[in-house]
Amino acid sequence: MLENLINTVVPVIIHILEAMGIFIIFVGAIKAFYKYIRGFFHEEEISIKVDFAKALTVALEFKLAGEILKTVIVRTLDEMYILAAIIILRAVLAFVIHWEIKSEETVHKSSE
């Protein structure tokens, strides 16, 4: 009974988490594009890259949470290998984006 409940509820939660990640990417992209267009017409300094990278990092965290939940419903070792590779890839992406944010903020602060 508990296994049936898990197999029913967990995929729904996974889809919700992944949809949240997609939504965050979409909103972050729209905001970055808006700031880009606004900066194109008004000569003001806007940290588009940092803001968009932060949105991508948050979105990756939601997507990573969904992948971690998938470990609960994995049935074969092959699925686990694929899932582990996806989790590692997303964690590396989050680390690289976080590193880029820090370096961009450092450059931005030193130019002030």
ZICOR-V23741 format. One record per run of one state. SS is the DSSP state (A for helix, B for strand, O for the rest). FROM is the first residue (numbers start at 0). TO is the last residue. Records with the same first field share a line. If there is no record, write none. Layout:
SS = FROM-TO  FROM-TO
This chain:
O = 0-0  41-46  73-75  110-111
A = 1-40  47-72  76-109
